[in-house]
């Protein structure tokens, strides 16, 4: 894992952070996520990026969103939209919608605050033309500066990996690494491609993962 950025080492001097920490899909598993977060020991010198799908799957969706809402006020924390958040905004039902409606009975302002937070989530983050972070994938036929939302939130590696030959590292969640290799349990860089997959299957009994894309070091939640 740690050698995948060797060719880009000189360019990394442009990054104004000690670490750039990308976190894969969480899917409402707040307790498990916190076991990971404690290991990270995040400081103001780090950039922390969530790749989306914070909700839908586990039983602590609202806890996860409320935590993210508070943390996102920090200048070094970025929360991206995933297809789960987009689906919720478009009326999809699920555990998160049920949790939010229940809590809104006693805190009517909370529902609107959550919706406004989700509506304003960015779909991607492009860092110094070295790293491109999004939830799912890209359209390799288009510039990274002009990507369609549907691809950023819903694409799969099998649909864009073969055609993507760029030097920018594409960092995504959405597709479980086990879909690529059943035996895999840790973040995966696709062979001969600058594509890094961070969904390590928390929704299916796996773990939440985080990678420092500057060094290649990774951490995972406890089960």
ZIBEL-V870855 format. One record per residue. RES is the residue in one small letter. SS is DSSP state (H for helix, E for strand, - for the rest). OMEGA is omega in radians with two decimals (* if undefined). D_CENTER is the distance of its C-alpha to the mean C-alpha in whole Angstrom. Layout:
[[RES:SS:OMEGA:D_CENTER] [RES:SS:OMEGA:D_CENTER]]
This chain:
[[x:-:-2.98:18] [x:-:-3.08:20] [x:-:-3.00:22] [x:-:-3.13:19] [x:-:-3.07:20] [x:H:-3.08:23] [x:H:-3.08:24] [x:H:-3.01:22] [x:H:-3.10:23] [x:H:-3.10:26] [x:H:-3.07:23] [x:H:3.11:21] [x:H:-3.13:24] [x:H:-3.07:23] [x:-:-3.05:19] [x:-:-3.13:20] [x:-:3.08:18] [x:-:3.08:19] [x:E:3.00:16] [x:E:-2.99:12] [x:E:3.13:10] [x:E:-3.10:6] [x:E:-3.14:5] [x:-:-3.05:4] [x:-:-3.13:6] [x:-:3.04:8] [x:-:3.03:11] [x:-:3.12:13] [x:-:-3.03:14] [x:H:-3.12:14] [x:H:3.12:17] [x:H:3.12:15] [x:H:-3.10:12] [x:H:3.06:15] [x:H:3.06:17] [x:H:-3.06:14] [x:H:3.14:14] [x:H:3.11:18] [x:H:-3.03:17] [x:H:-3.12:15] [x:-:-3.05:18] [x:-:3.08:16] [x:-:-3.14:19] [x:-:3.11:19] [x:-:-3.13:20] [x:E:2.96:16] [x:E:-3.11:13] [x:E:-3.07:10] [x:E:3.06:7] [x:E:-3.01:4] [x:-:3.09:1] [x:-:-3.02:4] [x:-:3.01:7] [x:-:-3.03:8] [x:-:3.05:11] [x:-:3.10:14] [x:-:3.13:15] [x:-:-3.08:16] [x:-:-3.10:19] [x:-:-3.10:17] [x:H:-3.10:15] [x:H:3.06:17] [x:H:-3.12:17] [x:H:-3.11:13] [x:H:-3.13:13] [x:H:3.08:17] [x:H:-3.13:15] [x:H:3.11:12] [x:H:-3.14:15] [x:H:-3.09:17] [x:H:-3.08:15] [x:-:3.07:14] [x:-:3.10:17] [x:-:-3.06:17] [x:-:-3.10:17] [x:-:3.10:15] [x:E:-3.14:12] [x:E:3.09:10] [x:E:3.13:8] [x:E:3.10:7] [x:-:3.01:8] [x:-:3.12:8] [x:H:3.12:11] [x:H:3.10:12] [x:H:3.13:12] [x:H:3.12:14] [x:H:3.11:16] [x:H:-3.13:17] [x:H:-3.14:18] [x:-:3.00:20] [x:-:-3.14:22] [x:-:3.09:20] [x:-:-3.13:22] [x:-:-3.08:20] [x:H:-3.11:20] [x:H:3.13:18] [x:H:3.14:21] [x:H:3.12:23] [x:H:-3.07:22] [x:H:3.14:22] [x:H:-3.12:25] [x:H:-3.13:27] [x:H:-3.12:26] [x:H:3.12:27] [x:-:3.14:30] [x:-:3.13:31] [x:-:-3.02:28] [x:H:-3.14:29] [x:H:-3.06:27] [x:H:-3.11:24] [x:H:-3.14:23] [x:H:3.11:23] [x:H:3.13:21] [x:H:-3.14:18] [x:H:3.12:19] [x:H:3.10:19] [x:H:-3.11:16] [x:H:-3.13:14] [x:H:-3.09:16] [x:-:3.10:16] [x:-:3.06:12] [x:E:3.14:12] [x:-:-3.12:10] [x:E:3.06:10] [x:E:-3.07:11] [x:E:-3.03:13] [x:E:3.03:15] [x:-:-3.13:18] [x:-:3.12:18] [x:-:-3.11:17] [x:E:3.06:13] [x:E:-3.09:11] [x:E:3.03:8] [x:E:-3.06:7] [x:-:-2.91:6] [x:-:-3.07:9] [x:-:-3.05:11] [x:-:2.93:14] [x:-:-3.07:18] [x:-:3.12:20] [x:-:-3.11:23] [x:-:3.07:21] [x:-:3.09:21] [x:-:3.11:17] [x:-:-3.06:19] [x:-:-3.09:20] [x:-:3.10:17] [x:-:-3.11:18] [x:H:-3.09:15] [x:H:3.11:16] [x:H:-3.13:15] [x:H:-3.06:11] [x:H:-2.98:11] [x:H:-3.05:13] [x:-:3.13:14] [x:-:-3.13:14] [x:H:-3.11:15] [x:H:-3.12:19] [x:H:-3.13:19] [x:H:-3.03:18] [x:-:-3.10:18] [x:-:-3.06:22] [x:-:-3.08:22] [x:-:-3.12:20] [x:-:-3.06:22] [x:-:3.11:21] [x:-:3.10:20] [x:-:3.11:17] [x:E:3.10:14] [x:E:-3.07:12] [x:E:-3.02:8] [x:E:2.95:6] [x:-:2.96:5] [x:-:-3.13:8] [x:-:-3.13:11] [x:-:3.12:12] [x:H:3.13:14] [x:H:3.06:17] [x:H:3.11:17] [x:H:-3.14:18] [x:-:-3.05:20] [x:-:-3.07:21] [x:-:-3.05:22] [x:-:3.13:18] [x:-:-3.08:17] [x:-:3.10:15] [x:-:-3.01:12] [x:E:2.95:14] [x:E:-3.11:15] [x:-:-3.12:17] [x:-:3.07:21] [x:-:3.11:22] [x:-:3.08:19] [x:-:3.14:17] [x:E:-3.10:14] [x:E:-3.11:11] [x:E:-3.06:10] [x:-:3.07:7] [x:-:-3.11:8] [x:-:2.85:11] [x:E:3.12:13] [x:H:-3.12:13] [x:H:-3.10:14] [x:H:3.10:17] [x:-:3.12:18] [x:-:-3.08:16] [x:E:2.97:13] [x:-:-3.09:10] [x:E:3.07:9] [x:E:3.09:9] [x:E:2.91:10] [x:E:-3.04:13] [x:-:3.09:13] [x:-:-3.08:16] [x:-:-3.06:18] [x:-:3.12:16] [x:-:3.13:16] [x:E:3.11:14] [x:E:3.11:14] [x:E:3.11:14] [x:-:3.02:15] [x:-:3.14:18] [x:-:*:19]]
